[in-house]
């Protein structure tokens, strides 16, 4: 397939997944060279409508503060409203938080001696892809292990009293459960790297490409940069443009450090797991919007693979899940009539394949997903129309 038409088709189909214009400005401010970073920050801040309030209401933006602190200082920018010190404090806190997370992760791996575990998620991405791992906000720890070892690992960790079960176990194609530490840190124990549609690599496949990390004297296998890049793309596919700032940064950081041989592994793995079109969309975005160092031959190879049925379905299901999570905001952001029709279809009448993948529900429950959204919209409309209580008279 020709590169230009393929790139246009992928970009058009991933409108709900790739960062929008406002978030692209934030990413430029965090990742680009000083002059571009300064211009992007000034443009973003001018439309923020109050920096302090905007930052307080956006978790994704707050997770970028450590990286923004370093980038803006390098660009000679002092954030308005006295937020420069707050940005610097966020960077210091993240450095301290990293030490705690690495210590707790090392303790957990030590407690699971005898069980083959693979470090994935935030910690693995930070330690294998970021030049300064302390600048990446890590929300929790992710361990991958065989399905038959999940319950035993949970029992070993909770036996000490510091970890407890949090939430119901997940079953199906990707099984797992979540633990919570007494400090508030969460740990996921799962048996698959990704839950994207048609992801085929086994845990043994991913482990065969793993790298080794030293967590304070504890050696642990971690997801390789090649698999980390696909994991970042998969996270964007599942959570979309409203929660993908960190994943976009992960992909940017990892892409600039890959060798030609590793790029070949990435492309082949993407093809095998029906992620080639999504990977192409993310890499094209990083190169075109953020100036990321993506080799031209990699983009050409992904265009050659093209948009097959499974790759298109992966993007379609990911977009649909994001649209349903975002609700009315996603409907407003649809770029054209075709996208709006698709968004309304996702919101009001999801198809059985989406219900099975996104919610783990049986096909017979699909009608429930057709009935609930209209009822929720009607309830919101009634709430908006209900007159508010009159304020009390003074005195």
C-alpha positions as CSV (number, residue, x, y, z in Angstrom):
1,X,0.0,0.0,0.0
2,X,1.3,3.5,-0.8
3,X,2.7,5.2,2.2
4,X,0.7,8.5,1.9
5,X,-2.8,7.1,1.5
6,X,-2.1,4.5,4.3
7,X,-0.9,7.2,6.7
8,X,-4.0,9.3,6.0
9,X,-6.3,6.3,6.5
10,X,-4.6,5.4,9.8
11,X,-4.7,9.0,11.1
12,X,-8.3,9.4,10.2
13,X,-9.3,6.1,11.9
14,X,-7.3,6.9,15.1
15,X,-8.9,10.2,15.9
16,X,-10.2,9.0,19.2
17,X,-6.8,7.4,20.1
18,X,-4.1,9.9,19.2
19,X,-3.6,13.0,21.3
20,X,-5.7,16.0,20.2
21,X,-4.3,19.4,19.3
22,X,-4.2,20.7,22.9
23,X,-2.5,17.6,24.2
24,X,0.0,17.7,21.3
25,X,1.0,21.1,22.5
26,X,1.7,19.7,26.0
27,X,3.8,16.9,24.5
28,X,5.8,19.3,22.4
29,X,6.5,21.4,25.6
30,X,7.6,18.3,27.4
31,X,9.6,16.5,24.6
32,X,10.8,18.9,22.0
33,X,13.9,21.1,21.8
34,X,13.9,24.3,23.8
35,X,12.6,26.7,21.2
36,X,9.8,24.4,20.1
37,X,9.0,23.6,23.7
38,X,8.7,27.3,24.7
39,X,6.4,28.1,21.7
40,X,4.2,25.1,22.5
41,X,3.9,25.9,26.2
42,X,3.1,29.6,25.5
43,X,0.4,28.6,23.0
44,X,-1.1,25.9,25.4
45,X,-1.0,28.2,28.4
46,X,-2.7,31.0,26.5
47,X,-5.7,28.8,26.0
48,X,-5.7,27.1,29.4
49,X,-8.1,29.5,31.1
50,X,-6.3,29.4,34.4
51,X,-3.2,27.2,34.8
52,X,-3.8,26.1,38.4
53,X,-7.4,25.1,37.8
54,X,-6.6,23.3,34.6
55,X,-3.7,21.3,36.1
56,X,-5.7,20.4,39.2
57,X,-8.5,18.9,37.0
58,X,-6.4,16.9,34.6
59,X,-4.6,13.8,36.0
60,X,-2.9,13.1,32.7
61,X,-1.4,16.6,32.8
62,X,-0.3,16.3,36.4
63,X,1.6,13.1,35.5
64,X,3.7,15.1,33.1
65,X,4.8,17.7,35.6
66,X,8.2,16.2,36.4
67,X,9.1,16.0,32.7
68,X,7.6,19.5,32.0
69,X,9.6,20.9,34.9
70,X,12.9,19.9,33.3
71,X,11.9,20.8,29.8
72,X,10.6,24.2,30.6
73,X,13.6,25.1,32.8
74,X,15.8,24.1,29.8
75,X,13.7,26.3,27.6
76,X,14.0,29.3,30.0
77,X,10.2,29.3,30.8
78,X,8.8,30.1,34.2
79,X,5.2,28.9,34.4
80,X,2.7,31.7,35.4
81,X,0.7,31.8,38.6
82,X,3.7,30.9,40.7
83,X,3.6,27.3,39.4
84,X,7.3,27.0,38.7
85,X,8.1,25.8,42.3
86,X,5.1,23.4,42.1
87,X,6.5,21.8,38.9
88,X,9.9,21.5,40.5
89,X,8.4,20.0,43.6
90,X,6.6,17.4,41.5
91,X,9.9,16.3,40.0
92,X,11.4,15.9,43.5
93,X,8.4,13.9,44.7
94,X,8.6,11.6,41.7
95,X,12.2,10.9,42.4
96,X,11.4,10.0,46.0
97,X,8.4,8.0,44.8
98,X,10.6,6.0,42.4
99,X,12.9,4.9,45.2
100,X,10.0,3.6,47.2
101,X,8.4,1.8,44.2
102,X,11.7,0.2,43.3
103,X,12.2,-1.0,46.9
104,X,8.7,-2.4,47.1
105,X,9.0,-4.1,43.7
106,X,12.3,-5.6,44.7
107,X,10.8,-6.9,48.0
108,X,7.9,-8.4,46.1
109,X,10.2,-10.1,43.5
110,X,12.3,-11.5,46.4
111,X,9.1,-12.8,48.1
112,X,8.2,-14.6,44.9
113,X,11.4,-16.5,44.6
114,X,10.8,-19.7,42.7
115,X,8.1,-18.2,40.5
116,X,9.1,-16.8,37.1
117,X,7.9,-13.2,37.0
118,X,8.3,-10.6,34.3
119,X,8.3,-6.9,35.2
120,X,6.0,-4.9,32.9
121,X,4.0,-1.7,33.0
122,X,5.1,1.7,34.3
123,X,8.2,0.6,36.1
124,X,9.6,-1.4,33.2
125,X,8.9,1.4,30.7
126,X,10.6,4.0,33.0
127,X,13.7,1.9,33.7
128,X,14.2,0.6,30.1
129,X,13.1,3.5,28.0
130,X,13.6,6.8,29.8
131,X,17.0,8.5,30.0
132,X,16.0,9.7,33.5
133,X,13.4,7.2,34.9
134,X,12.6,9.5,37.9
135,X,10.8,11.9,35.4
136,X,8.2,9.3,34.6
137,X,5.2,9.1,36.9
138,X,4.6,5.5,37.9
139,X,1.2,4.7,39.3
140,X,1.8,1.1,40.1
141,X,3.7,-2.1,39.5
142,X,2.8,-4.7,36.9
143,X,4.1,-8.3,37.1
144,X,3.4,-10.9,34.4
145,X,3.5,-14.6,35.4
146,X,1.9,-17.9,34.3
147,X,-1.8,-18.2,34.9
148,X,-1.3,-21.1,37.3
149,X,1.1,-19.0,39.4
150,X,-1.2,-16.0,39.9
151,X,-3.1,-17.2,43.0
152,X,0.1,-18.7,44.6
153,X,1.9,-15.3,44.1
154,X,-1.0,-13.4,45.6
155,X,-1.0,-15.7,48.6
156,X,2.8,-15.3,49.1
157,X,2.5,-11.5,48.9
158,X,-0.5,-11.1,51.2
159,X,0.8,-13.5,53.8
160,X,3.1,-10.8,55.1
161,X,0.2,-8.5,55.8
162,X,1.5,-5.5,53.8
163,X,-0.4,-6.4,50.6
164,X,-4.1,-7.2,50.3
165,X,-6.4,-8.1,47.5
166,X,-8.1,-5.2,45.7
167,X,-11.0,-5.8,43.4
168,X,-12.3,-9.0,41.8
169,X,-10.1,-11.3,39.8
170,X,-10.1,-10.9,36.0
171,X,-10.9,-14.0,34.0
172,X,-11.1,-14.8,30.3
173,X,-8.4,-14.4,27.6
174,X,-6.2,-12.4,30.0
175,X,-6.5,-13.4,33.6
176,X,-5.2,-11.6,36.7
177,X,-5.9,-9.8,39.9
178,X,-4.8,-6.6,41.7
179,X,-3.2,-6.2,45.1
180,X,-2.9,-3.0,47.1
181,X,0.1,-2.2,49.5
182,X,-0.5,-0.5,52.8
183,X,1.3,2.5,51.3
184,X,-1.4,2.8,48.6
185,X,0.7,1.4,45.8
186,X,-1.1,-1.1,43.5
187,X,0.3,-4.2,41.9
188,X,-1.2,-6.1,39.0
189,X,-0.6,-9.8,38.5
190,X,-1.5,-10.8,35.0
191,X,-0.7,-13.5,32.5
192,X,-0.6,-11.5,29.3
193,X,1.4,-8.4,28.3
194,X,-1.5,-6.8,26.3
195,X,-5.2,-7.2,26.1
196,X,-5.6,-5.6,22.6
197,X,-7.7,-7.6,20.1
198,X,-5.9,-10.4,18.3
199,X,-2.7,-10.1,20.5
200,X,-1.1,-13.5,20.0
201,X,2.3,-13.5,21.7
202,X,2.5,-15.8,24.7
203,X,4.2,-14.9,28.0
204,X,7.1,-17.2,26.9
205,X,7.5,-15.2,23.7
206,X,7.7,-11.9,25.6
207,X,10.0,-13.5,28.2
208,X,12.4,-14.7,25.5
209,X,13.0,-11.0,24.5
210,X,13.3,-9.7,28.1
211,X,16.1,-7.7,29.6
212,X,17.4,-7.9,33.1
213,X,17.2,-5.1,35.6
214,X,18.8,-4.6,39.0
215,X,16.3,-3.4,41.6
216,X,18.5,-2.6,44.6
217,X,20.3,-5.9,44.5
218,X,17.3,-7.9,43.2
219,X,17.7,-9.1,39.6
220,X,14.4,-9.3,37.7
221,X,13.5,-9.9,34.0
222,X,11.7,-6.9,32.5
223,X,9.8,-6.3,29.2
224,X,12.3,-5.5,26.4
225,X,12.2,-2.0,24.8
226,X,10.7,-3.6,21.6
227,X,7.8,-5.1,23.6
228,X,7.7,-1.9,25.7
229,X,7.0,0.2,22.5
230,X,4.2,-2.2,21.5
231,X,2.8,-2.0,25.1
232,X,2.8,1.8,24.9
233,X,0.8,1.6,21.6
234,X,-1.5,-1.0,23.1
235,X,-2.2,1.3,26.1
236,X,-3.1,4.2,23.7
237,X,-5.3,1.8,21.8
238,X,-7.2,0.9,25.0
239,X,-7.4,4.2,26.8
240,X,-7.3,6.7,23.9
241,X,-6.3,10.4,23.6
242,X,-7.6,11.5,27.0
243,X,-5.3,9.3,29.0
244,X,-2.4,8.6,26.7
245,X,0.0,11.4,27.5
246,X,2.4,9.1,29.4
247,X,2.1,6.4,26.7
248,X,2.9,8.9,24.0
249,X,6.0,9.9,26.0
250,X,6.9,6.2,26.5
251,X,6.7,5.6,22.7
252,X,8.8,8.8,22.0
253,X,11.5,7.8,24.5
254,X,11.7,4.2,23.4
255,X,11.7,5.0,19.7
256,X,14.7,7.2,19.8
257,X,16.8,4.6,21.5
258,X,16.1,1.5,19.3
259,X,18.7,0.0,17.0
260,X,18.0,-1.2,13.5
261,X,17.8,-4.8,14.7
262,X,15.3,-3.9,17.4
263,X,13.2,-2.0,15.0
264,X,12.9,-5.2,12.9
265,X,11.7,-7.1,16.0
266,X,9.1,-4.3,16.7
267,X,7.7,-4.4,13.1
268,X,7.5,-8.2,13.0
269,X,5.9,-8.4,16.4
270,X,3.4,-5.7,15.4
271,X,2.5,-7.6,12.2
272,X,2.1,-10.9,14.1
273,X,-0.1,-9.3,16.8
274,X,-2.3,-7.3,14.4
275,X,-0.9,-4.0,15.7
276,X,1.0,-2.8,12.6
277,X,-1.7,-0.2,11.6
278,X,-1.9,1.1,15.2
279,X,1.9,1.2,15.5
280,X,2.1,3.0,12.2
281,X,-0.4,5.6,13.4
282,X,1.5,6.3,16.6
283,X,4.9,6.4,15.0
284,X,3.7,8.7,12.2
285,X,2.2,11.0,14.8
286,X,5.4,11.0,16.9
287,X,7.5,11.8,13.8
288,X,5.2,14.4,12.2
289,X,4.0,16.2,15.3
290,X,6.9,15.8,17.8
291,X,9.9,15.3,15.5
292,X,10.6,11.8,16.9
293,X,13.5,9.8,15.3
294,X,11.5,7.2,13.5
295,X,13.4,5.6,10.6
296,X,11.8,6.1,7.2
297,X,12.3,2.5,6.3
298,X,10.3,1.5,9.4
299,X,7.4,3.7,8.3
300,X,7.7,2.3,4.8
301,X,7.6,-1.3,6.0
302,X,4.5,-0.7,8.1
303,X,2.8,0.9,5.1
304,X,3.7,-2.2,3.1
305,X,2.0,-4.4,5.7
306,X,-1.0,-2.1,5.3
307,X,-4.4,-2.0,7.0
308,X,-5.6,-5.7,7.1
309,X,-8.9,-6.8,8.5
310,X,-7.6,-7.6,12.0
311,X,-5.5,-4.5,12.2
312,X,-8.5,-2.4,11.3
313,X,-10.6,-4.2,13.8
314,X,-8.1,-3.6,16.6
315,X,-8.2,0.2,15.9
316,X,-12.0,0.1,15.6
317,X,-12.6,-1.8,18.8
318,X,-10.0,0.4,20.7
319,X,-11.7,3.6,19.3
320,X,-15.1,2.3,20.3
321,X,-14.1,1.5,23.8
322,X,-12.5,5.0,24.2
323,X,-15.7,6.6,22.9
324,X,-17.9,4.8,25.3
325,X,-15.5,5.7,28.2
326,X,-15.5,9.4,27.3
327,X,-19.2,9.7,26.5
328,X,-20.5,13.1,25.2
329,X,-16.9,14.6,25.1
330,X,-15.9,12.0,22.4
331,X,-19.0,12.8,20.4
332,X,-18.1,16.5,20.4
333,X,-14.6,15.8,19.3
334,X,-15.5,13.7,16.2
335,X,-13.7,15.4,13.3
336,X,-16.3,14.7,10.5
337,X,-19.7,13.2,9.8
338,X,-18.5,9.7,9.4
339,X,-16.7,9.8,12.7
340,X,-19.8,11.2,14.4
341,X,-21.9,8.4,13.0
342,X,-19.4,5.8,14.3
343,X,-19.2,7.6,17.7
344,X,-23.0,7.5,18.1
345,X,-23.1,3.8,17.1
346,X,-20.4,3.0,19.7
347,X,-22.3,5.0,22.4
348,X,-25.8,3.7,21.7
349,X,-25.6,0.3,19.9
350,X,-22.3,-1.5,20.5
351,X,-21.8,-4.7,18.5
352,X,-21.3,-8.1,20.3
353,X,-17.6,-8.2,19.5
354,X,-17.0,-4.9,21.3
355,X,-19.1,-6.0,24.3
356,X,-17.1,-9.2,24.6
357,X,-13.7,-7.6,24.3
358,X,-14.2,-4.3,26.2
359,X,-16.4,-5.6,29.0
360,X,-15.8,-9.4,29.0
361,X,-19.6,-9.9,28.7
362,X,-21.4,-12.6,26.9
363,X,-23.0,-11.8,23.5
364,X,-26.5,-12.3,25.0
365,X,-26.0,-9.2,27.2
366,X,-25.4,-6.9,24.2
367,X,-29.0,-5.5,24.4
368,X,-28.3,-4.3,27.9
369,X,-25.5,-2.1,26.5
370,X,-28.1,-0.7,24.0
371,X,-30.5,0.2,26.7
372,X,-28.3,1.7,29.3
373,X,-26.7,4.6,27.4
374,X,-30.1,6.2,26.3
375,X,-31.3,5.9,29.9
376,X,-28.1,7.6,31.2
377,X,-28.5,10.4,28.7
378,X,-32.1,10.9,29.7
379,X,-31.1,11.0,33.4
380,X,-28.4,13.6,32.7
381,X,-31.0,15.7,30.8
382,X,-33.4,15.5,33.6
383,X,-30.8,16.5,36.1
384,X,-29.7,19.5,34.0
385,X,-33.3,20.7,33.7
386,X,-34.2,20.3,37.4
387,X,-34.2,23.8,38.9
388,X,-31.5,24.4,41.5
389,X,-32.4,25.4,45.1
390,X,-32.7,29.1,45.7
391,X,-29.9,30.6,47.7
392,X,-30.9,31.5,51.3
393,X,-31.8,35.2,51.9
394,X,-29.0,37.1,53.6
395,X,-29.3,37.8,57.3
